[in-house]
Amino acid sequence: MATTNSPASTHDLLLQAGLAAFLDHGYEQTTLREICRGAHRTTGAFYQYFHSKADLLAELLQPFLTTLTTTYDQQLTIGLTELTNQNAPAFWQATVMNLDPVITELYQQPNLKQLLLFCADGSKYGPLAELATQYFTTQIIRVINAMQERGILPITFQFNYQELHFHAFAFYATVVDILRHDYPQPETLVLTHQLEQFFTPSWLNWLELQ
């Protein structure tokens, strides 16, 4: 039978203590000593599993972010199988702009949602709006490439990456702002739907799909 001093339980205790400390005080204000005290472990034990508190935070958040991006990637992959000239505008709003599954996934892990949105300042996850923009910009480029391959957009269609990035930032930074208001999930979904409807005509005009 495993004891509380087994390697696995020490690792888990440190993760739990780190999460609790980050949620209470924020990443920036949390010290290693506080994490170790919460886990009833020494700093020596901490360094057997993590290089730093940044390493511990990444182990908490990276799988969560992978789940969120995988959810969106699957949605996009399925949508792309049905993309045609006829349904391209509807596809853009219903698939590219639709964040319902990501938001639902986010709300299913309230502690990690809180950590990501409110407690990660000072870490690499702090500039969340920019991180979201970078991810979704790559997905938009993926869609543009698919549209060109299928003749939905002319092969001559070109875009300025910087321009695309700031178009995306305007939308996704606002989504992050909505999430940081910490509304109940139904209200968040309503607000993001309104945002999607507002931005979609501009995107379609930019793509010359109007």
Buried (B, 14 or more C-beta within 10 A) or exposed (E): EEEEEEEEBBBEBBBBBBBBBBBEEBBEEBEBEBBBBBBEBEEEBBEEBBEEBBEBBBBBBEEBBEBBBEBBBEBBEEBBEEBEEEBBBEBBBBBBBBBBEBBEBBBEBEBBBBBBBBBBEBBEBBBBBBBBBBBBBEBBBBBBEBBBEEEBBEEEEEEEEEEBBEBBBEBBBBBBEBBEEEEEEEEBBEBBBEBBEEBBEEBBEEBEBE
